[in-house]
């Protein structure tokens, strides 16, 4: 049964061991806000993501699968992991003195035939 996340219809089941997957790594510079929308940028849905704050002095913040929920604090030199779920987007705001890194496992979206859903 399909799930709709932020307007994207997702058919992928995160624990399906038969799906093809590939890793991604995104470095976000200091003092920057970046939203990564996986279907648009990678033609994939993330089935696991780790957000690592490499700023040793300042907190970063993030939100998953939302453009309206409040940002969640990620303390200096910490990380958060999310797995076994469909993730369409991640927004990260980095601290003033260091980068944040998003690493994830992407499940490739099927190539739809004419008239098919994603």
N, CA, C and O atoms as a DFTB+ gen file, in Angstrom:
472 C
 N C O
     1  1       0.844      -1.175       0.000
     2  2       0.000       0.000       0.000
     3  2       0.891       1.240       0.000
     4  3       1.799       1.343       0.825
     5  1       0.648       2.179      -0.907
     6  2       1.505       3.369      -0.976
     7  2       1.292       4.323       0.192
     8  3       0.212       4.387       0.780
     9  1       2.335       5.052       0.505
    10  2       2.306       6.085       1.530
    11  2       2.650       7.404       0.853
    12  3       3.522       7.440      -0.015
    13  1       1.979       8.490       1.237
    14  2       2.317       9.797       0.701
    15  2       3.059      10.581       1.775
    16  3       2.555      10.784       2.879
    17  1       4.273      11.020       1.425
    18  2       5.111      11.803       2.330
    19  2       5.491      13.075       1.592
    20  3       6.170      13.017       0.567
    21  1       5.067      14.209       2.096
    22  2       5.357      15.513       1.511
    23  2       5.041      15.564       0.013
    24  3       5.795      16.142      -0.770
    25  1       3.938      14.963      -0.367
    26  2       3.500      15.004      -1.756
    27  2       4.099      13.928      -2.643
    28  3       3.719      13.831      -3.810
    29  1       5.025      13.113      -2.139
    30  2       5.616      12.030      -2.913
    31  2       4.948      10.718      -2.507
    32  3       4.871      10.396      -1.321
    33  1       4.469       9.966      -3.492
    34  2       3.873       8.668      -3.218
    35  2       4.998       7.637      -3.174
    36  3       5.703       7.432      -4.162
    37  1       5.160       6.990      -2.016
    38  2       6.277       6.082      -1.774
    39  2       5.757       4.653      -1.678
    40  3       4.883       4.350      -0.865
    41  1       6.304       3.783      -2.517
    42  2       5.928       2.370      -2.503
    43  2       6.977       1.508      -1.813
    44  3       6.733       0.331      -1.545
    45  1       8.134       2.079      -1.524
    46  2       9.258       1.351      -0.930
    47  2       8.954       0.952       0.510
    48  3       8.428       1.744       1.291
    49  1       9.291      -0.281       0.842
    50  2       9.209      -0.740       2.226
    51  2      10.637      -0.730       2.769
    52  3      11.504      -1.406       2.215
    53  1      10.902       0.032       3.852
    54  2      12.283       0.242       4.301
    55  2      13.051      -1.016       4.681
    56  3      14.279      -1.019       4.594
    57  1      12.383      -2.074       5.094
    58  2      13.094      -3.287       5.505
    59  2      13.135      -4.344       4.403
    60  3      13.536      -5.479       4.659
    61  1      12.727      -3.992       3.183
    62  2      12.729      -4.929       2.066
    63  2      14.171      -5.187       1.628
    64  3      14.837      -4.285       1.120
    65  1      14.652      -6.411       1.823
    66  2      16.045      -6.728       1.496
    67  2      16.275      -6.951       0.002
    68  3      17.418      -7.119      -0.422
    69  1      15.229      -6.956      -0.789
    70  2      15.393      -7.184      -2.223
    71  2      15.578      -5.891      -3.018
    72  3      15.857      -5.944      -4.216
    73  1      15.427      -4.734      -2.372
    74  2      15.543      -3.485      -3.115
    75  2      17.006      -3.080      -3.289
    76  3      17.849      -3.358      -2.435
    77  1      17.288      -2.421      -4.409
    78  2      18.619      -1.880      -4.633
    79  2      18.796      -0.635      -3.794
    80  3      17.883       0.185      -3.691
    81  1      19.959      -0.486      -3.197
    82  2      20.218       0.724      -2.424
    83  2      21.636       1.198      -2.688
    84  3      22.485       0.444      -3.164
    85  1      21.874       2.467      -2.369
    86  2      23.188       3.053      -2.562
    87  2      23.404       4.132      -1.511
    88  3      22.437       4.722      -1.029
    89  1      24.671       4.406      -1.141
    90  2      24.956       5.413      -0.112
    91  2      25.065       6.820      -0.712
    92  3      25.400       6.981      -1.886
    93  1      24.778       7.824       0.105
    94  2      25.027       9.215      -0.264
    95  2      25.685       9.919       0.920
    96  3      25.500       9.527       2.072
    97  1      26.450      10.955       0.623
    98  2      27.110      11.768       1.645
    99  2      26.997      13.224       1.214
   100  3      27.376      13.578       0.097
   101  1      26.476      14.068       2.100
   102  2      26.309      15.485       1.798
   103  2      26.939      16.278       2.934
   104  3      26.598      16.078       4.100
   105  1      27.851      17.170       2.597
   106  2      28.480      18.041       3.587
   107  2      27.841      19.419       3.485
   108  3      27.779      20.008       2.406
   109  1      27.366      19.928       4.619
   110  2      26.719      21.236       4.672
   111  2      27.674      22.204       5.371
   112  3      28.074      21.956       6.508
   113  1      28.045      23.301       4.707
   114  2      29.005      24.250       5.293
   115  2      28.482      24.900       6.576
   116  3      27.286      24.858       6.865
   117  1      29.386      25.494       7.330
   118  2      29.027      26.207       8.563
   119  2      28.063      27.351       8.254
   120  3      28.105      27.950       7.180
   121  1      27.197      27.635       9.221
   122  2      26.243      28.754       9.151
   123  2      25.365      28.705       7.905
   124  3      25.150      29.718       7.239
   125  1      24.857      27.498       7.598
   126  2      24.044      27.299       6.400
   127  2      22.808      26.480       6.745
   128  3      22.858      25.602       7.606
   129  1      21.704      26.768       6.073
   130  2      20.520      25.908       6.140
   131  2      20.365      25.235       4.792
   132  3      20.387      25.895       3.753
   133  1      20.208      23.914       4.809
   134  2      20.075      23.146       3.557
   135  2      18.956      22.144       3.716
   136  3      18.902      21.413       4.705
   137  1      18.058      22.108       2.737
   138  2      17.023      21.084       2.683
   139  2      17.365      20.127       1.552
   140  3      17.546      20.546       0.409
   141  1      17.451      18.847       1.872
   142  2      17.709      17.805       0.883
   143  2      16.397      17.079       0.658
   144  3      15.823      16.528       1.598
   145  1      15.915      17.071      -0.580
   146  2      14.711      16.329      -0.955
   147  2      15.179      15.168      -1.821
   148  3      15.509      15.352      -2.992
   149  1      15.206      13.977      -1.243
   150  2      15.831      12.823      -1.875
   151  2      15.203      12.420      -3.217
   152  3      15.954      12.155      -4.155
   153  1      13.866      12.357      -3.367
   154  2      13.322      11.981      -4.678
   155  2      13.720      12.947      -5.797
   156  3      13.927      12.531      -6.937
   157  1      13.823      14.219      -5.472
   158  2      14.180      15.220      -6.473
   159  2      15.673      15.180      -6.808
   160  3      16.049      15.261      -7.977
   161  1      16.516      15.055      -5.795
   162  2      17.964      15.121      -6.008
   163  2      18.611      13.789      -6.379
   164  3      19.612      13.769      -7.095
   165  1      18.050      12.673      -5.898
   166  2      18.687      11.372      -6.102
   167  2      17.778      10.331      -6.752
   168  3      18.197       9.192      -6.959
   169  1      16.546      10.706      -7.075
   170  2      15.551       9.762      -7.594
   171  2      15.463       8.541      -6.684
   172  3      15.439       7.400      -7.147
   173  1      15.415       8.807      -5.377
   174  2      15.418       7.747      -4.376
   175  2      14.748       8.245      -3.102
   176  3      14.533       9.441      -2.909
   177  1      14.427       7.289      -2.242
   178  2      13.925       7.582      -0.902
   179  2      14.952       7.038       0.073
   180  3      15.443       5.922      -0.097
   181  1      15.279       7.816       1.091
   182  2      16.224       7.332       2.101
   183  2      15.528       6.318       2.998
   184  3      14.394       6.533       3.424
   185  1      16.206       5.218       3.281
   186  2      15.663       4.239       4.224
   187  2      16.440       4.265       5.541
   188  3      16.032       3.652       6.527
   189  1      17.562       4.984       5.543
   190  2      18.263       5.306       6.784
   191  2      19.105       6.552       6.549
   192  3      19.616       6.782       5.453
   193  1      19.239       7.355       7.614
   194  2      19.976       8.613       7.523
   195  2      20.707       8.842       8.842
   196  3      20.185       8.539       9.915
   197  1      21.911       9.377       8.748
   198  2      22.629       9.848       9.930
   199  2      22.992      11.306       9.702
   200  3      23.502      11.669       8.642
   201  1      22.726      12.145      10.707
   202  2      23.085      13.555      10.668
   203  2      24.168      13.757      11.720
   204  3      23.942      13.511      12.905
   205  1      25.330      14.200      11.290
   206  2      26.473      14.367      12.192
   207  2      26.851      15.840      12.274
   208  3      27.165      16.457      11.256
   209  1      26.826      16.403      13.466
   210  2      27.246      17.777      13.700
   211  2      28.735      17.764      14.041
   212  3      29.119      17.323      15.125
   213  1      29.578      18.248      13.119
   214  2      31.023      18.240      13.339
   215  2      31.533      19.552      13.933
   216  3      32.740      19.740      14.081
   217  1      30.623      20.451      14.272
   218  2      30.992      21.703      14.944
   219  2      31.237      21.371      16.418
   220  3      30.335      20.888      17.103
   221  1      32.453      21.628      16.907
   222  2      32.783      21.266      18.286
   223  2      32.320      22.300      19.306
   224  3      32.429      22.066      20.510
   225  1      31.805      23.441      18.847
   226  2      31.398      24.494      19.781
   227  2      29.911      24.833      19.724
   228  3      29.347      25.275      20.725
   229  1      29.261      24.636      18.572
   230  2      27.884      25.093      18.389
   231  2      26.934      23.964      18.024
   232  3      27.317      22.996      17.366
   233  1      25.712      24.104      18.454
   234  2      24.675      23.140      18.106
   235  2      24.239      23.352      16.657
   236  3      24.372      24.446      16.109
   237  1      23.725      22.304      16.059
   238  2      23.055      22.363      14.763
   239  2      21.593      22.026      15.037
   240  3      21.232      21.718      16.173
   241  1      20.761      22.081      14.025
   242  2      19.369      21.659      14.191
   243  2      18.908      20.977      12.913
   244  3      19.474      21.190      11.841
   245  1      17.872      20.152      13.039
   246  2      17.395      19.376      11.897
   247  2      15.898      19.120      12.014
   248  3      15.307      19.281      13.082
   249  1      15.297      18.719      10.896
   250  2      13.942      18.174      10.887
   251  2      13.848      17.172       9.742
   252  3      14.508      17.311       8.712
   253  1      13.021      16.175       9.949
   254  2      12.865      15.068       9.008
   255  2      11.437      15.070       8.472
   256  3      10.487      15.232       9.238
   257  1      11.279      14.892       7.158
   258  2       9.975      14.725       6.504
   259  2       8.969      15.821       6.840
   260  3       7.784      15.536       7.014
   261  1       9.417      17.054       6.933
   262  2       8.494      18.144       7.236
   263  2       9.090      19.460       6.790
   264  3      10.308      19.635       6.759
   265  1       8.212      20.377       6.448
   266  2       8.681      21.739       6.185
   267  2       8.098      22.698       7.218
   268  3       8.388      23.894       7.194
   269  1       7.274      22.169       8.126
   270  2       6.609      23.036       9.091
   271  2       6.879      22.689      10.552
   272  3       6.713      23.547      11.419
   273  1       7.284      21.474      10.848
   274  2       7.564      21.109      12.235
   275  2       8.751      21.914      12.758
   276  3       9.594      22.342      11.969
   277  1       8.835      22.129      14.074
   278  2       9.982      22.851      14.621
   279  2      11.272      22.060      14.429
   280  3      11.261      20.831      14.358
   281  1      12.365      22.781      14.348
   282  2      13.681      22.153      14.228
   283  2      14.046      21.512      15.573
   284  3      13.654      22.002      16.632
   285  1      14.803      20.408      15.511
   286  2      15.239      19.687      16.704
   287  2      16.727      19.961      16.896
   288  3      17.504      19.912      15.943
   289  1      17.116      20.251      18.135
   290  2      18.503      20.600      18.461
   291  2      19.408      19.370      18.366
   292  3      19.046      18.281      18.811
   293  1      20.572      19.564      17.786
   294  2      21.612      18.541      17.722
   295  2      22.878      19.153      18.336
   296  3      23.539      19.971      17.696
   297  1      23.216      18.765      19.564
   298  2      24.347      19.392      20.272
   299  2      25.661      19.278      19.501
   300  3      25.798      18.461      18.591
   301  1      26.624      20.120      19.890
   302  2      27.955      20.111      19.287
   303  2      28.561      18.713      19.367
   304  3      28.416      18.016      20.371
   305  1      29.238      18.316      18.297
   306  2      29.960      17.038      18.218
   307  2      29.068      15.832      18.498
   308  3      29.520      14.870      19.119
   309  1      27.820      15.862      18.058
   310  2      26.887      14.754      18.238
   311  2      26.313      14.325      16.902
   312  3      26.501      14.992      15.884
   313  1      25.604      13.189      16.919
   314  2      24.933      12.728      15.714
   315  2      23.594      12.115      16.079
   316  3      23.360      11.759      17.234
   317  1      22.718      11.992      15.095
   318  2      21.429      11.300      15.236
   319  2      21.274      10.374      14.046
   320  3      21.616      10.730      12.918
   321  1      20.754       9.178      14.306
   322  2      20.527       8.198      13.251
   323  2      19.057       7.839      13.181
   324  3      18.370       7.761      14.199
   325  1      18.591       7.624      11.978
   326  2      17.226       7.189      11.722
   327  2      17.316       6.030      10.744
   328  3      17.979       6.135       9.713
   329  1      16.652       4.921      11.063
   330  2      16.707       3.780      10.159
   331  2      15.364       3.066      10.118
   332  3      14.493       3.267      10.965
   333  1      15.235       2.224       9.100
   334  2      14.025       1.430       8.894
   335  2      12.784       2.303       8.760
   336  3      11.725       1.984       9.300
   337  1      12.926       3.410       8.032
   338  2      11.788       4.276       7.755
   339  2      12.001       4.948       6.399
   340  3      13.136       5.060       5.935
   341  1      10.931       5.390       5.770
   342  2      11.030       6.134       4.521
   343  2      11.234       7.606       4.835
   344  3      10.428       8.213       5.540
   345  1      12.303       8.176       4.316
   346  2      12.634       9.578       4.558
   347  2      12.702      10.280       3.208
   348  3      13.507       9.923       2.348
   349  1      11.848      11.281       3.037
   350  2      11.783      12.025       1.786
   351  2      12.655      13.269       1.852
   352  3      13.300      13.624       0.865
   353  1      12.685      13.943       3.014
   354  2      13.478      15.168       3.105
   355  2      14.104      15.333       4.483
   356  3      13.594      14.843       5.491
   357  1      15.240      16.049       4.485
   358  2      15.941      16.406       5.713
   359  2      16.358      17.868       5.568
   360  3      16.927      18.265       4.551
   361  1      16.066      18.663       6.598
   362  2      16.539      20.045       6.651
   363  2      17.522      20.153       7.802
   364  3      17.228      19.726       8.919
   365  1      18.702      20.729       7.529
   366  2      19.732      20.896       8.557
   367  2      20.193      22.345       8.546
   368  3      20.448      22.919       7.488
   369  1      20.299      22.937       9.747
   370  2      20.925      24.240       9.932
   371  2      22.183      24.011      10.758
   372  3      22.113      23.519      11.885
   373  1      23.326      24.367      10.197
   374  2      24.601      24.112      10.865
   375  2      24.970      25.246      11.816
   376  3      24.424      26.347      11.744
   377  1      25.903      24.947      12.700
   378  2      26.419      25.963      13.609
   379  2      27.383      26.895      12.889
   380  3      27.694      26.689      11.716
   381  1      27.853      27.917      13.591
   382  2      28.682      28.956      12.976
   383  2      30.112      28.526      12.698
   384  3      30.791      29.161      11.892
   385  1      30.595      27.452      13.347
   386  2      32.022      27.152      13.235
   387  2      32.351      25.799      12.627
   388  3      33.530      25.454      12.545
   389  1      31.375      25.022      12.201
   390  2      31.693      23.704      11.665
   391  2      30.617      23.168      10.746
   392  3      29.495      23.672      10.717
   393  1      30.972      22.146      10.001
   394  2      30.060      21.543       9.037
   395  2      29.186      20.482       9.699
   396  3      29.458      20.033      10.812
   397  1      28.140      20.097       8.993
   398  2      27.348      18.919       9.336
   399  2      27.374      18.003       8.124
   400  3      27.462      18.462       6.985
   401  1      27.298      16.714       8.379
   402  2      27.329      15.731       7.302
   403  2      26.073      14.873       7.389
   404  3      25.739      14.340       8.447
   405  1      25.386      14.749       6.263
   406  2      24.254      13.828       6.146
   407  2      24.759      12.627       5.368
   408  3      25.250      12.769       4.248
   409  1      24.642      11.450       5.954
   410  2      24.944      10.224       5.221
   411  2      23.687       9.376       5.241
   412  3      22.956       9.345       6.231
   413  1      23.448       8.694       4.143
   414  2      22.210       7.928       4.079
   415  2      22.282       6.754       3.139
   416  3      23.164       6.664       2.284
   417  1      21.343       5.865       3.314
   418  2      21.172       4.726       2.422
   419  2      19.914       4.992       1.619
   420  3      18.824       5.113       2.177
   421  1      20.071       5.082       0.303
   422  2      18.966       5.402      -0.593
   423  2      18.427       4.142      -1.245
   424  3      19.186       3.263      -1.653
   425  1      17.109       4.064      -1.337
   426  2      16.453       2.999      -2.087
   427  2      15.946       3.623      -3.377
   428  3      15.073       4.491      -3.359
   429  1      16.497       3.177      -4.490
   430  2      16.146       3.751      -5.789
   431  2      14.659       3.622      -6.053
   432  3      14.061       2.574      -5.812
   433  1      14.067       4.703      -6.553
   434  2      12.661       4.660      -6.935
   435  2      12.536       3.886      -8.239
   436  3      13.405       3.981      -9.106
   437  1      11.458       3.122      -8.379
   438  2      11.263       2.415      -9.649
   439  2      11.027       3.417     -10.762
   440  3      10.459       4.485     -10.535
   441  1      11.461       3.072     -11.961
   442  2      11.193       3.941     -13.106
   443  2       9.761       3.668     -13.557
   444  3       9.456       2.571     -14.025
   445  1       8.874       4.668     -13.419
   446  2       7.475       4.424     -13.761
   447  2       7.266       4.332     -15.261
   448  3       7.873       5.070     -16.037
   449  1       6.401       3.417     -15.653
   450  2       5.944       3.366     -17.029
   451  2       4.921       4.454     -17.206
   452  3       4.471       5.058     -16.232
   453  1       4.554       4.708     -18.430
   454  2       3.562       5.726     -18.702
   455  2       2.287       5.410     -17.932
   456  3       1.717       4.332     -18.101
   457  1       1.835       6.324     -17.097
   458  2       0.602       6.136     -16.338
   459  2       0.794       5.469     -14.988
   460  3      -0.164       5.350     -14.223
   461  1       2.021       5.024     -14.672
   462  2       2.275       4.390     -13.380
   463  2       2.624       5.413     -12.316
   464  3       3.020       6.538     -12.620
   465  1       2.469       5.001     -11.048
   466  2       2.865       5.844      -9.908
   467  2       4.310       5.538      -9.556
   468  3       4.847       4.502      -9.949
   469  1       4.952       6.464      -8.797
   470  2       6.322       6.234      -8.329
   471  2       6.343       5.181      -7.261
   472  3       7.409       4.849      -6.742
